[in-house]
Amino acid sequence: MQPLCVAGIDAGQRFLDLGLAPSGQTARFHNTQADIARLVARLRQAGVARVVLEAIGHYAQPVVQALVEAGLQVGIVNPRRIKAFREAEGRRAKTDRLDAGLIARFALVMSDAVRPLPDADAQALKALSVRRRQLTELIAIEKTRLKQATEPLALKATRPPWRRWPRPARRSRPRSQAASPAIRSAPRRSACCARCRASARGSVPC
């Protein structure tokens, strides 16, 4: 019976470090689409049953998607569990390749390392939630800084653009254009009618 072969990947911004267990082999690939394809081919050649990664940052998203599309079992593990496993082994050295080997040994021992991954919609919703939280925190920080600012130039520079625009001067229309002819003539007719009524009573000549 062929022994179980598992892999651990330490994902970074530029490189993907691969570790295999129980063979202990390691390899490094660039975090690009071309090298990700080479990594998947290497895993298939080695007969890897499952792949485990640490849930750190977004650098692992392309390789995780490629692994899922290739039909491999993928597990995303909390970094605290990897750290506890390192302490249990009594190891202190920490490099990317050593971390990849450590993750591979963790995947070999812990059978619950592979769990169903969220679908694309769930991942997109999580990314939007994270971005919203980041923007909310930035807005709160800027409001605190604005309250602490005392320099007039700094306060002026932080005002919104619409508050810096000068208000247009109000133009007064000519008196002749203030109201329509019908409206202007209405009070005169009322006054004339009042005088006519008074003249009819004999008090005021019309």
ZADO-1210 file (C-alpha; in nm, 4 decimals, padded with zeros to 6 digits):
<atoms>
<atom x="00.0000" y="00.0000" z="00.0000" code="MET" pos="1"/>
<atom x="00.1382" y="00.3376" z="-00.1033" code="GLN" pos="2"/>
<atom x="00.1895" y="00.5691" z="00.1970" code="PRO" pos="3"/>
<atom x="-00.0206" y="00.8838" z="00.2227" code="LEU" pos="4"/>
<atom x="00.1479" y="01.1913" z="00.0759" code="CYS" pos="5"/>
<atom x="00.0379" y="01.5383" z="00.1824" code="VAL" pos="6"/>
<atom x="00.1643" y="01.8871" z="00.1078" code="ALA" pos="7"/>
<atom x="00.1939" y="02.2137" z="00.2929" code="GLY" pos="8"/>
<atom x="00.2264" y="02.5515" z="00.1213" code="ILE" pos="9"/>
<atom x="00.3576" y="02.8714" z="00.2767" code="ASP" pos="10"/>
<atom x="00.2135" y="03.1504" z="00.0609" code="ALA" pos="11"/>
<atom x="00.3814" y="03.4890" z="00.0316" code="GLY" pos="12"/>
<atom x="00.3567" y="03.7910" z="-00.1928" code="GLN" pos="13"/>
<atom x="00.6327" y="03.6727" z="-00.4289" code="ARG" pos="14"/>
<atom x="00.6927" y="03.3042" z="-00.3563" code="PHE" pos="15"/>
<atom x="00.5057" y="02.9849" z="-00.2756" code="LEU" pos="16"/>
<atom x="00.7106" y="02.7423" z="-00.0661" code="ASP" pos="17"/>
<atom x="00.6038" y="02.3791" z="-00.0970" code="LEU" pos="18"/>
<atom x="00.6717" y="02.1065" z="00.1572" code="GLY" pos="19"/>
<atom x="00.5900" y="01.7355" z="00.1190" code="LEU" pos="20"/>
<atom x="00.5378" y="01.4818" z="00.3950" code="ALA" pos="21"/>
<atom x="00.6516" y="01.2247" z="00.4869" code="PRO" pos="22"/>
<atom x="00.9330" y="01.2603" z="00.2313" code="SER" pos="23"/>
<atom x="01.0380" y="01.6021" z="00.3653" code="GLY" pos="24"/>
<atom x="01.1047" y="01.7442" z="00.0181" code="GLN" pos="25"/>
<atom x="01.0723" y="02.1191" z="-00.0358" code="THR" pos="26"/>
<atom x="01.0508" y="02.3421" z="-00.3393" code="ALA" pos="27"/>
<atom x="00.9937" y="02.7090" z="-00.4159" code="ARG" pos="28"/>
<atom x="00.7704" y="02.8557" z="-00.6873" code="PHE" pos="29"/>
<atom x="00.6903" y="03.2112" z="-00.7889" code="HIS" pos="30"/>
<atom x="00.3421" y="03.3311" z="-00.7011" code="ASN" pos="31"/>
<atom x="00.2435" y="03.3660" z="-01.0661" code="THR" pos="32"/>
<atom x="-00.0049" y="03.1822" z="-01.2836" code="GLN" pos="33"/>
<atom x="00.2701" y="03.0006" z="-01.4740" code="ALA" pos="34"/>
<atom x="00.4473" y="02.8748" z="-01.1617" code="ASP" pos="35"/>
<atom x="00.1175" y="02.7859" z="-00.9957" code="ILE" pos="36"/>
<atom x="00.0499" y="02.5541" z="-01.2886" code="ALA" pos="37"/>
<atom x="00.3947" y="02.3980" z="-01.2352" code="ARG" pos="38"/>
<atom x="00.3184" y="02.3554" z="-00.8649" code="LEU" pos="39"/>
<atom x="-00.0092" y="02.1761" z="-00.9416" code="VAL" pos="40"/>
<atom x="00.1741" y="01.9464" z="-01.1837" code="ALA" pos="41"/>
<atom x="00.4329" y="01.8715" z="-00.9143" code="ARG" pos="42"/>
<atom x="00.1600" y="01.7787" z="-00.6674" code="LEU" pos="43"/>
<atom x="-00.0050" y="01.5449" z="-00.9158" code="ARG" pos="44"/>
<atom x="00.3282" y="01.3840" z="-00.9960" code="GLN" pos="45"/>
<atom x="00.3956" y="01.3227" z="-00.6267" code="ALA" pos="46"/>
<atom x="00.0477" y="01.1751" z="-00.5733" code="GLY" pos="47"/>
<atom x="-00.0509" y="01.4279" z="-00.3067" code="VAL" pos="48"/>
<atom x="-00.3812" y="01.3486" z="-00.1387" code="ALA" pos="49"/>
<atom x="-00.4425" y="01.6807" z="00.0368" code="ARG" pos="50"/>
<atom x="-00.2885" y="02.0262" z="00.0569" code="VAL" pos="51"/>
<atom x="-00.2929" y="02.2545" z="00.3611" code="VAL" pos="52"/>
<atom x="-00.2216" y="02.6276" z="00.3803" code="LEU" pos="53"/>
<atom x="-00.2249" y="02.8901" z="00.6528" code="GLU" pos="54"/>
<atom x="-00.5098" y="03.1377" z="00.6530" code="ALA" pos="55"/>
<atom x="-00.2892" y="03.4479" z="00.6242" code="ILE" pos="56"/>
<atom x="-00.3632" y="03.7365" z="00.3876" code="GLY" pos="57"/>
<atom x="-00.4885" y="03.7168" z="00.0312" code="HIS" pos="58"/>
<atom x="-00.1704" y="03.5975" z="-00.1368" code="TYR" pos="59"/>
<atom x="-00.2892" y="03.2354" z="-00.1283" code="ALA" pos="60"/>
<atom x="-00.6164" y="03.2978" z="-00.3135" code="GLN" pos="61"/>
<atom x="-00.4840" y="03.2257" z="-00.6673" code="PRO" pos="62"/>
<atom x="-00.3126" y="02.9013" z="-00.5685" code="VAL" pos="63"/>
<atom x="-00.6138" y="02.7886" z="-00.3633" code="VAL" pos="64"/>
<atom x="-00.8419" y="02.8451" z="-00.6604" code="GLN" pos="65"/>
<atom x="-00.6041" y="02.6532" z="-00.8888" code="ALA" pos="66"/>
<atom x="-00.5844" y="02.3629" z="-00.6430" code="LEU" pos="67"/>
<atom x="-00.9628" y="02.3417" z="-00.6132" code="VAL" pos="68"/>
<atom x="-01.0021" y="02.3496" z="-00.9915" code="GLU" pos="69"/>
<atom x="-00.7464" y="02.0690" z="-01.0150" code="ALA" pos="70"/>
<atom x="-00.9644" y="01.8522" z="-00.7900" code="GLY" pos="71"/>
<atom x="-00.7275" y="01.8418" z="-00.4914" code="LEU" pos="72"/>
<atom x="-00.8423" y="01.8442" z="-00.1306" code="GLN" pos="73"/>
<atom x="-00.7502" y="02.1825" z="00.0155" code="VAL" pos="74"/>
<atom x="-00.7548" y="02.2900" z="00.3783" code="GLY" pos="75"/>
<atom x="-00.7121" y="02.6394" z="00.5247" code="ILE" pos="76"/>
<atom x="-00.5810" y="02.6197" z="00.8811" code="VAL" pos="77"/>
<atom x="-00.5718" y="02.8826" z="01.1531" code="ASN" pos="78"/>
<atom x="-00.2107" y="03.0002" z="01.2073" code="PRO" pos="79"/>
<atom x="-00.2513" y="02.9462" z="01.5816" code="ARG" pos="80"/>
<atom x="-00.2790" y="02.5724" z="01.5268" code="ARG" pos="81"/>
<atom x="00.0402" y="02.5723" z="01.3188" code="ILE" pos="82"/>
<atom x="00.2190" y="02.7712" z="01.5889" code="LYS" pos="83"/>
<atom x="00.1029" y="02.5311" z="01.8584" code="ALA" pos="84"/>
<atom x="00.2201" y="02.2368" z="01.6464" code="PHE" pos="85"/>
<atom x="00.5642" y="02.3997" z="01.6094" code="ARG" pos="86"/>
<atom x="00.5888" y="02.4445" z="01.9844" code="GLU" pos="87"/>
<atom x="00.4853" y="02.0824" z="02.0373" code="ALA" pos="88"/>
<atom x="00.7719" y="01.9722" z="01.8119" code="GLU" pos="89"/>
<atom x="01.0124" y="02.1934" z="02.0055" code="GLY" pos="90"/>
<atom x="01.1283" y="02.3821" z="01.6965" code="ARG" pos="91"/>
<atom x="01.2246" y="02.7496" z="01.7048" code="ARG" pos="92"/>
<atom x="01.3782" y="02.8089" z="01.3630" code="ALA" pos="93"/>
<atom x="01.1365" y="02.9795" z="01.1282" code="LYS" pos="94"/>
<atom x="01.1819" y="03.0290" z="00.7547" code="THR" pos="95"/>
<atom x="00.9416" y="03.0005" z="00.4640" code="ASP" pos="96"/>
<atom x="01.0669" y="02.6560" z="00.3621" code="ARG" pos="97"/>
<atom x="01.0700" y="02.5309" z="00.7200" code="LEU" pos="98"/>
<atom x="00.7154" y="02.6584" z="00.7615" code="ASP" pos="99"/>
<atom x="00.6081" y="02.4723" z="00.4473" code="ALA" pos="100"/>
<atom x="00.7544" y="02.1475" z="00.5851" code="GLY" pos="101"/>
<atom x="00.5906" y="02.2135" z="00.9208" code="LEU" pos="102"/>
<atom x="00.2508" y="02.2637" z="00.7576" code="ILE" pos="103"/>
<atom x="00.2982" y="01.9403" z="00.5622" code="ALA" pos="104"/>
<atom x="00.3727" y="01.7450" z="00.8800" code="ARG" pos="105"/>
<atom x="00.0708" y="01.9054" z="01.0434" code="PHE" pos="106"/>
<atom x="-00.1469" y="01.7915" z="00.7494" code="ALA" pos="107"/>
<atom x="-00.0066" y="01.4396" z="00.7816" code="LEU" pos="108"/>
<atom x="-00.0918" y="01.4132" z="01.1522" code="VAL" pos="109"/>
<atom x="-00.4161" y="01.6141" z="01.1705" code="MET" pos="110"/>
<atom x="-00.6835" y="01.4467" z="00.9625" code="SER" pos="111"/>
<atom x="-00.9303" y="01.7321" z="01.0239" code="ASP" pos="112"/>
<atom x="-00.7089" y="01.9844" z="00.8460" code="ALA" pos="113"/>
<atom x="-00.9143" y="01.9572" z="00.5260" code="VAL" pos="114"/>
<atom x="-01.2552" y="02.1217" z="00.5473" code="ARG" pos="115"/>
<atom x="-01.4999" y="02.2468" z="00.2829" code="PRO" pos="116"/>
<atom x="-01.3945" y="02.5847" z="00.1497" code="LEU" pos="117"/>
<atom x="-01.6433" y="02.8694" z="00.1034" code="PRO" pos="118"/>
<atom x="-01.7732" y="02.9229" z="-00.2469" code="ASP" pos="119"/>
<atom x="-01.6909" y="03.2201" z="-00.4675" code="ALA" pos="120"/>
<atom x="-01.9900" y="03.4274" z="-00.3501" code="ASP" pos="121"/>
<atom x="-01.8981" y="03.3764" z="00.0156" code="ALA" pos="122"/>
<atom x="-01.5373" y="03.4737" z="-00.0507" code="GLN" pos="123"/>
<atom x="-01.6472" y="03.7871" z="-00.2396" code="ALA" pos="124"/>
<atom x="-01.8815" y="03.8839" z="00.0456" code="LEU" pos="125"/>
<atom x="-01.6024" y="03.8326" z="00.2979" code="LYS" pos="126"/>
<atom x="-01.3657" y="04.0489" z="00.0920" code="ALA" pos="127"/>
<atom x="-01.6241" y="04.3279" z="00.0745" code="LEU" pos="128"/>
<atom x="-01.6861" y="04.3054" z="00.4494" code="SER" pos="129"/>
<atom x="-01.3141" y="04.3271" z="00.5219" code="VAL" pos="130"/>
<atom x="-01.2758" y="04.6274" z="00.2908" code="ARG" pos="131"/>
<atom x="-01.5732" y="04.8034" z="00.4501" code="ARG" pos="132"/>
<atom x="-01.4272" y="04.7473" z="00.7965" code="ARG" pos="133"/>
<atom x="-01.0919" y="04.8896" z="00.6822" code="GLN" pos="134"/>
<atom x="-01.2542" y="05.2026" z="00.5395" code="LEU" pos="135"/>
<atom x="-01.4636" y="05.2503" z="00.8539" code="THR" pos="136"/>
<atom x="-01.1528" y="05.2310" z="01.0701" code="GLU" pos="137"/>
<atom x="-00.9685" y="05.4784" z="00.8450" code="LEU" pos="138"/>
<atom x="-01.2577" y="05.7267" z="00.8635" code="ILE" pos="139"/>
<atom x="-01.2617" y="05.7022" z="01.2438" code="ALA" pos="140"/>
<atom x="-00.8848" y="05.7593" z="01.2587" code="ILE" pos="141"/>
<atom x="-00.9052" y="06.0654" z="01.0320" code="GLU" pos="142"/>
<atom x="-01.1877" y="06.2138" z="01.2401" code="LYS" pos="143"/>
<atom x="-00.9751" y="06.1768" z="01.5530" code="THR" pos="144"/>
<atom x="-00.6776" y="06.3414" z="01.3824" code="ARG" pos="145"/>
<atom x="-00.8961" y="06.6281" z="01.2629" code="LEU" pos="146"/>
<atom x="-01.0172" y="06.6929" z="01.6176" code="LYS" pos="147"/>
<atom x="-00.6577" y="06.7071" z="01.7399" code="GLN" pos="148"/>
<atom x="-00.5373" y="06.9380" z="01.4607" code="ALA" pos="149"/>
<atom x="-00.4775" y="07.3030" z="01.5610" code="THR" pos="150"/>
<atom x="-00.2894" y="07.4506" z="01.2631" code="GLU" pos="151"/>
<atom x="-00.5237" y="07.6677" z="01.0508" code="PRO" pos="152"/>
<atom x="-00.3677" y="07.5525" z="00.7236" code="LEU" pos="153"/>
<atom x="-00.4129" y="07.1894" z="00.8215" code="ALA" pos="154"/>
<atom x="-00.7748" y="07.2529" z="00.9141" code="LEU" pos="155"/>
<atom x="-00.8370" y="07.4325" z="00.5859" code="LYS" pos="156"/>
<atom x="-00.6771" y="07.1514" z="00.3865" code="ALA" pos="157"/>
<atom x="-00.8995" y="06.8910" z="00.5508" code="THR" pos="158"/>
<atom x="-01.2247" y="07.0690" z="00.4746" code="ARG" pos="159"/>
<atom x="-01.4441" y="06.9029" z="00.2123" code="PRO" pos="160"/>
<atom x="-01.4194" y="07.0684" z="-00.1309" code="PRO" pos="161"/>
<atom x="-01.7824" y="07.1768" z="-00.1296" code="TRP" pos="162"/>
<atom x="-01.7225" y="07.3767" z="00.1897" code="ARG" pos="163"/>
<atom x="-01.4337" y="07.5654" z="00.0332" code="ARG" pos="164"/>
<atom x="-01.6276" y="07.6879" z="-00.2696" code="TRP" pos="165"/>
<atom x="-01.7478" y="08.0517" z="-00.2444" code="PRO" pos="166"/>
<atom x="-02.1202" y="08.0920" z="-00.2358" code="ARG" pos="167"/>
<atom x="-02.2622" y="08.2734" z="-00.5389" code="PRO" pos="168"/>
<atom x="-02.3971" y="08.6207" z="-00.4699" code="ALA" pos="169"/>
<atom x="-02.7720" y="08.6567" z="-00.4779" code="ARG" pos="170"/>
<atom x="-02.8951" y="08.8737" z="-00.7622" code="ARG" pos="171"/>
<atom x="-03.1906" y="09.0989" z="-00.6872" code="SER" pos="172"/>
<atom x="-03.4366" y="09.1194" z="-00.9712" code="ARG" pos="173"/>
<atom x="-03.5687" y="09.4584" z="-01.0892" code="PRO" pos="174"/>
<atom x="-03.8866" y="09.5703" z="-00.9264" code="ARG" pos="175"/>
<atom x="-04.0644" y="09.5541" z="-01.2577" code="SER" pos="176"/>
<atom x="-03.9772" y="09.1818" z="-01.2830" code="GLN" pos="177"/>
<atom x="-04.0582" y="09.0983" z="-00.9228" code="ALA" pos="178"/>
<atom x="-04.4112" y="08.9888" z="-01.0045" code="ALA" pos="179"/>
<atom x="-04.6310" y="08.9306" z="-01.3042" code="SER" pos="180"/>
<atom x="-04.8564" y="09.2120" z="-01.4357" code="PRO" pos="181"/>
<atom x="-05.1660" y="09.0352" z="-01.3097" code="ALA" pos="182"/>
<atom x="-05.0268" y="09.0161" z="-00.9593" code="ILE" pos="183"/>
<atom x="-04.9097" y="09.3805" z="-00.9663" code="ARG" pos="184"/>
<atom x="-05.2472" y="09.5049" z="-01.0794" code="SER" pos="185"/>
<atom x="-05.4437" y="09.3056" z="-00.8244" code="ALA" pos="186"/>
<atom x="-05.3737" y="09.5338" z="-00.5235" code="PRO" pos="187"/>
<atom x="-05.4606" y="09.8436" z="-00.7338" code="ARG" pos="188"/>
<atom x="-05.7947" y="09.7003" z="-00.8316" code="ARG" pos="189"/>
<atom x="-05.8638" y="09.6179" z="-00.4700" code="SER" pos="190"/>
<atom x="-05.7732" y="09.9692" z="-00.3609" code="ALA" pos="191"/>
<atom x="-05.9831" y="10.1229" z="-00.6394" code="CYS" pos="192"/>
<atom x="-06.2800" y="09.9100" z="-00.5497" code="CYS" pos="193"/>
<atom x="-06.2455" y="10.0135" z="-00.1886" code="ALA" pos="194"/>
<atom x="-06.2402" y="10.3778" z="-00.2868" code="ARG" pos="195"/>
<atom x="-06.5405" y="10.3273" z="-00.5137" code="CYS" pos="196"/>
<atom x="-06.7325" y="10.1684" z="-00.2319" code="ARG" pos="197"/>
<atom x="-06.6382" y="10.4578" z="-00.0071" code="ALA" pos="198"/>
<atom x="-06.7412" y="10.7072" z="-00.2766" code="SER" pos="199"/>
<atom x="-07.0741" y="10.5334" z="-00.3150" code="ALA" pos="200"/>
<atom x="-07.1288" y="10.5899" z="00.0545" code="ARG" pos="201"/>
<atom x="-07.0388" y="10.9569" z="00.0026" code="GLY" pos="202"/>
<atom x="-06.7352" y="10.9657" z="00.2268" code="SER" pos="203"/>
<atom x="-06.4519" y="10.9763" z="-00.0272" code="VAL" pos="204"/>
<atom x="-06.4770" y="11.1126" z="-00.3824" code="PRO" pos="205"/>
<atom x="-06.3720" y="10.8623" z="-00.6432" code="CYS" pos="206"/>
</atoms>
